[in-house]
Amino acid sequence: MAGRLDGRVALVTGGGRGIGRAISEAYAREGAFVGVLDLKAEIAEDAAAAIRAAGGRAIALTGNVAKRDDVMAAAEALRAAAGPVTLLVNNAMWNRYGPLEDQTEEMIGRMIDVGFKGVIWGYQAVMPQMREAGGGVIVNIASPSALLAMKHGIMYSAIKAAVAASTRSAAAEFGPDNIRVCAIAPGSTRTDGANLVIDEEGWERRRKRVPLQRLGTPEDIAHAAVFLASDEAGWISGDMLLVDGAMTFAFS
């Protein structure tokens, strides 16, 4: 059976672990050639090697999405290896929760550089390649916090709201080039990265708020990312898909 993403070339930022790795692996299983972009070379290579060992096609790419030149270089390296990029997942994020008065200029700057500027650099890096290929799909990872109030998450909420807004505007701007732009808003999804800023008590509080009474998994988000990237979602653009066990609807 042919994969839903056969012939696609996908760049996944923050693709070496957590949600990004799950998406990278899911895209490869569906037939895409995946460029796993991560800040640390060993993390990117571990994910790419696992994809290849499972019979998929992938290369490791190293770069900081906060730096435009790094994202441009990664897109060009993937193009040289597999052809024009036709799928982009803007997943990379760096975040620290806490009272706003405790957040330093350096922390706030890094959150914005990775979480929002990195999305813009991703757009700029793949647009020419997608036009050349006749179209493509961009999937941004946003958050329900783009819609909800979040104590100790002012910067995170603001950045994810900006990502959601950019999704809508990019869909309008890029649509004439046959490029769809969508977003996924994952609910409370347990990953190694999230474990750095959320303790066990915090995870349990989050689980209790979810009507389905469980936390999300990276694979839950990856399934949605495959659908949005596939031809089955060919009439969907500009939308943000909540993948959160009904948490947002229950507590908005």
TIKOL-505417 format. One line per 5 residues: number of its first residue (from 1); their letters; for each residue x, y, z of C-alpha. Coordinates in steps of 0.1 Angstrom, whole numbers, plus 5000, padded with zeros to 4 digits. Each point is the difference from the previous one (the first is absolute). Layout:
NUM = a = X,Y,Z ~ ...
//
This chain:
1 = magrl = 5000,5000,5000 ~ 5014,5034,4990 ~ 5007,5024,5028 ~ 4979,5032,5003 ~ 5031,5021,4997
6 = dgrva = 5019,4982,4972 ~ 5022,5023,4981 ~ 5000,5028,5025 ~ 5031,5016,5015 ~ 4994,5011,5036
11 = lvtgg = 5020,5023,5023 ~ 4992,4996,5036 ~ 5014,5025,5025 ~ 5007,4988,5035 ~ 4996,4966,4983
16 = grgig = 5024,4980,5021 ~ 4978,4994,5031 ~ 4965,5003,5015 ~ 4972,5011,4977 ~ 5025,5008,4972
21 = raise = 5015,4966,5000 ~ 4966,4983,5000 ~ 4990,5021,4969 ~ 5034,4993,4983 ~ 4994,4962,5005
26 = ayare = 4964,5002,4989 ~ 5008,5019,4969 ~ 5027,4975,4991 ~ 4976,4971,5005 ~ 4976,5017,4976
31 = gafvg = 5027,5002,4973 ~ 5016,5035,5004 ~ 5037,5007,4999 ~ 5006,5017,5034 ~ 5026,5026,5009
36 = vldlk = 5002,4999,5038 ~ 5012,5034,5012 ~ 5011,5004,5035 ~ 5023,5023,5020 ~ 5022,4970,5011
41 = aeiae = 5016,4979,4973 ~ 4998,4968,5021 ~ 4963,5003,5006 ~ 4993,5007,4963 ~ 5022,4970,4990
46 = daaaa = 4984,4977,5025 ~ 4965,5007,4986 ~ 5011,4998,4964 ~ 5019,4967,5006 ~ 4969,4985,5016
51 = iraag = 4979,5010,4970 ~ 5025,4984,4976 ~ 5002,4968,5022 ~ 4963,4997,4997 ~ 5002,5002,4962
56 = graia = 4992,5037,4996 ~ 5020,5028,4984 ~ 5015,5028,5021 ~ 5030,5022,5005 ~ 5011,5018,5031
61 = ltgnv = 5003,5038,4998 ~ 5015,5022,5027 ~ 4991,5036,5006 ~ 4985,5026,5023 ~ 4966,5011,4987
66 = akrdd = 5004,5033,5017 ~ 5026,5008,4973 ~ 4987,5006,4965 ~ 5032,4989,4983 ~ 4998,4966,5018
71 = vmaaa = 4965,4993,4989 ~ 5008,5011,4964 ~ 5031,4977,5000 ~ 4980,4971,5013 ~ 4973,5004,4973
76 = ealra = 5027,5001,4973 ~ 5018,4969,5014 ~ 4967,4981,5000 ~ 4993,5012,4964 ~ 5035,4987,4989
81 = aagpv = 4993,4966,5016 ~ 4964,4995,4989 ~ 4986,5028,4978 ~ 4978,5030,5008 ~ 4985,5001,5034
86 = tllvn = 4962,4995,4998 ~ 4992,4995,5037 ~ 5011,5022,5029 ~ 4992,4994,5037 ~ 5008,5030,5021
91 = namwn = 5002,4982,5034 ~ 5031,5014,5018 ~ 4994,5019,5032 ~ 5019,5011,5031 ~ 4979,5009,5030
96 = rygpl = 5001,5007,5037 ~ 4969,5005,5021 ~ 4999,5023,5030 ~ 4989,5034,5013 ~ 5007,5027,4973
101 = edqte = 5021,5021,5024 ~ 5024,4971,5004 ~ 5006,4996,4963 ~ 5032,5017,4987 ~ 5006,5018,4968
106 = emigr = 5021,4971,4989 ~ 4973,4974,5007 ~ 4973,5020,4983 ~ 5022,5007,4970 ~ 5008,4963,4996
111 = midvg = 4964,4990,5001 ~ 4990,5025,4973 ~ 5031,4992,4979 ~ 4993,4962,5000 ~ 4962,4999,5003
116 = fkgvi = 4990,5028,4976 ~ 5029,5012,4979 ~ 5009,4964,4993 ~ 4966,4996,4984 ~ 5005,5030,4978
121 = wgyqa = 5035,4988,4990 ~ 4984,4966,4991 ~ 4975,5017,4977 ~ 5027,5019,4983 ~ 5022,4970,4996
126 = vmpqm = 4975,4977,4983 ~ 4978,5024,4980 ~ 5022,5001,4969 ~ 5004,4962,5000 ~ 4963,4994,5004
131 = reagg = 4992,5024,4972 ~ 5025,4982,4978 ~ 4984,4967,5009 ~ 4965,5013,4992 ~ 4988,5001,5036
136 = gvivn = 5004,4987,5035 ~ 4987,4999,5035 ~ 5012,5018,5032 ~ 4989,4987,5034 ~ 5007,5023,5030
141 = iasps = 4999,4987,5036 ~ 4979,5025,5020 ~ 4982,4994,5033 ~ 4966,5003,5016 ~ 5017,5028,5021
146 = allam = 4996,5022,4969 ~ 4963,5000,5009 ~ 5000,4997,5038 ~ 5014,5019,5030 ~ 5030,4983,5015
151 = khgim = 5015,5010,5033 ~ 5038,5002,4999 ~ 4998,4995,4962 ~ 4997,5036,4987 ~ 5029,4997,4975
156 = ysaik = 4992,4965,4989 ~ 4963,5009,4994 ~ 5009,5031,4981 ~ 5025,4982,4978 ~ 4976,4972,4992
161 = aavaa = 4973,5025,4993 ~ 5024,5017,4975 ~ 5007,4966,4984 ~ 4962,4994,4996 ~ 4995,5035,4985
166 = strsa = 5029,4995,4977 ~ 4985,4967,4988 ~ 4968,5018,4989 ~ 5018,5028,4983 ~ 5026,4977,4983
171 = aaefg = 4971,4978,4987 ~ 4985,5031,4983 ~ 5034,5011,4986 ~ 5013,4967,4989 ~ 4968,4984,4988
176 = pdnir = 5003,5013,4964 ~ 5032,4980,4998 ~ 4981,4968,5009 ~ 5016,5001,5035 ~ 4978,4990,5029
181 = vcaia = 5008,5013,5035 ~ 4985,4983,5031 ~ 5006,4999,5037 ~ 4996,4973,5027 ~ 4993,5010,5036
186 = pgstr = 5011,4971,5022 ~ 4985,4998,5034 ~ 5020,4987,5030 ~ 5024,4977,4983 ~ 5027,4984,5020
191 = tdgan = 5035,5001,4985 ~ 5035,5000,5013 ~ 5003,5037,4993 ~ 4967,5008,5018 ~ 5012,4980,5030
196 = lvide = 5027,5026,5005 ~ 4975,5027,5008 ~ 4970,4979,5014 ~ 5003,4978,5031 ~ 4979,4970,5009
201 = egwer = 4975,5020,5020 ~ 4996,5024,4970 ~ 4994,4971,4976 ~ 4973,4985,5022 ~ 4983,5034,5003
206 = rrkrv = 5000,5002,4962 ~ 4987,4965,4996 ~ 4970,5007,5022 ~ 4990,5029,4978 ~ 4998,4979,4969
211 = plqrl = 4965,4985,4995 ~ 5015,4969,4985 ~ 5020,4996,5032 ~ 5033,4994,4985 ~ 5030,5019,4988
216 = gtped = 5009,5002,4964 ~ 5029,4981,4983 ~ 5023,5012,4973 ~ 4984,4974,4978 ~ 4966,5016,5004
221 = iahaa = 5014,5032,4986 ~ 5019,4982,4972 ~ 4968,4984,4988 ~ 4984,5034,4996 ~ 5032,5013,4982
226 = vflas = 4998,4972,4975 ~ 4964,5007,4992 ~ 5006,5037,4995 ~ 5029,4994,4978 ~ 4981,4974,4978
231 = deagw = 4978,5006,4970 ~ 4971,4990,5022 ~ 5002,5035,5016 ~ 5003,5017,4966 ~ 4972,5025,5007
236 = isgdm = 5013,5009,5035 ~ 5022,5031,5003 ~ 5003,5027,5026 ~ 4984,4979,5027 ~ 5013,4990,5034
241 = llvdg = 4991,4965,5010 ~ 4996,4994,5038 ~ 5014,4966,5010 ~ 4994,5002,5037 ~ 4974,4975,5012
246 = amtfa = 4973,5028,5001 ~ 5019,5019,5027 ~ 4996,5034,4982 ~ 4963,4996,4994 ~ 4994,4989,5036
251 = fs = 5020,5028,5016 ~ 4997,5030,4977
//
